[in-house]
Amino acid sequence: MSFEEIDTEDSASSLSEVSSLDDEFDTMHLDFDSSEEVTDYDDDDDMDLHTWNEIEPESDAEFLEDHGLIEDMYKLAATNGYIWNYVIYTGEQDLTAGIGHAQTIVMKLLDGLDGCYRTIVADNFFTSIFLAKYLLEDDTYLIGTLRSNRVGSGSKVLEENLSRREVYGLQNKDGIKLIRWKDKNDVLMVSTRPSHSASVVDSGKTNF
């Protein structure tokens, strides 16, 4: 798999405009939290509150974590905050052959949702070139930040000498784009949406 340079001219269809999708359910967000707070029980709950108060966990999720019953909670949410699906990770899971932990979680969260040209927004815990290609083959787009050790054959995107506020991008034959933006620190992104380009759009806001 090889990557070629992509257009870096200003474009209205840049990564900074991802949030303008019409259908909020077309864009799903992946998240994980190992300390998710759960609402406390009401006084009307049918349980011995005195016993629970002696344990005094900060939250139900922390109680489960402290007793080795849960390590992480992974969630798939729509842009309006609706939790579509979640996975509770207890430290063990059935891995698909050749697929790591993060990719396995994504596939479980997306069960029944692939194949409809939805867009998955994820952080660099989940994203990889392999995942981008896998989802694209199932008619599902992926955008998100990417760890520098996961660029594979697109390592040229890391070698380009950029000044602050400059952007550089590569695209392979599968339509997977690697985009690097230089600020105080480098921001590396991956996108499979056809409309995205390696361009910077002035938002009118100033960061200090």
Secondary structure, DSSP 8 states (H G I E B T S, - for coil): --EEE---S--SSBGGGGGG-S-GGGEEEEEEETT-------TTSSS-HHHHHHH--SSHHHHHHHTTS-SEEEEEEETTS-EEEEEEE-S-----TT--HHHHHHHHHTTTTTTS--EEEE-TTT--HHHHHHHHHTT-EEEEE--GGG-GGGTHHHHS---TT-EEEEEETTS-EEEEEESSSEEEEEE--TT-BS-----S----
